[in-house]
Amino acid sequence: MGYIKAKSVPSLVAGCVCGFIALLLGYRYTWHFAPHAAFILALVLIFLMGRRYLRTRKAMPALLIVVLSVIVAIVQLYIIFFVGLGSDQL
């Protein structure tokens, strides 16, 4: 959306890179490091989009990404600590 609205090439590149990483991790979630990488990606998105929301006070898309990333981070922590890495339960 950043590219469509403001012709922001960095937004396009960042969105494509984050989206590709998320798709790859979702596709290969049985990798031992996938929950950790997904957690780190969620933290990066929380930080970057949280900063953008605090600066602009516009809920879309920054606040939506922050809320969804917090949910992903909580789920990843649950998987890391309670389910176990590489578990067949996933």
N, C-alpha and C positions, 0 to 999 in steps of 0.2 A: 504494500500500500504506500510506503514511503516513496517508492520509485514512481508510482502512478500519480500521486498527488504533487510531489515536489521535484520530480525528476532526479531523485537522489540515488546516484550509482552506489555509494557506500551502503545504503539501506538494502538495495537489491543484492549486493554481494553478501552482506551479513545474513540476510534472510535465507539466501540459497545455501550458504555454508552451514548455518545452524539447522536448516531443514534437512540437508543431506546427512549431517551427523545424526540427527534424531531418527531419520528413516533407517540408516545403517544400524544404529543401536537397536531399534525395534525389530529389524529383520534378523539380526544376529544376537538376540538377547541372551542366548545361552553362553556367550563368551564370558569368561570369568570376570573381566573388568567392566562389562557393560553397565551394571548398576552404578558403579563408581563414576564412570564417564557420564552417564545420564544425570547423576546428581550434580556433578561439576557443571555440566551444560545448563542445568536448571539454575544453579547459583549465579552463573555468569549472566543469564537472562534476567534474573531477579535484580541483580546489581545494575545492569545497563538500563533496563526499562524502568526500574524504580527511580533511577536518577532522572530519566527523561520525564517521568510522570511528575516528580517533584518540581522540575524546572518549568514544565508547560501547564500542569494541572488539567491536561486533557486525558480523559479516561480511555479513549480509543486511539491507538491499540495498546498503549503502554500499560495501563492498569489491568487490562484483560490478560496480557502476557505475564504480568507479575503474579496474578491470582493463579493462573494455570501452572506456572512454574513452581509456585509454592506447593501446589497439590502434587506435582511430579516429584519434588524434592522429598516431601513427606513419605510418599509411596516408596521411593528408592531407599530411604533410611529404614523403613519397615522391612523391606526385602533384604537389605544388607545385614541388619541386626537380628531379625527374627526368622526369616524364611531360610536364608543361607544362599550363598553364591553357587551358581551352577546346579541348583536344586531342580529335581524333576517336577516339583509342584508348580513351577512357573509354566 
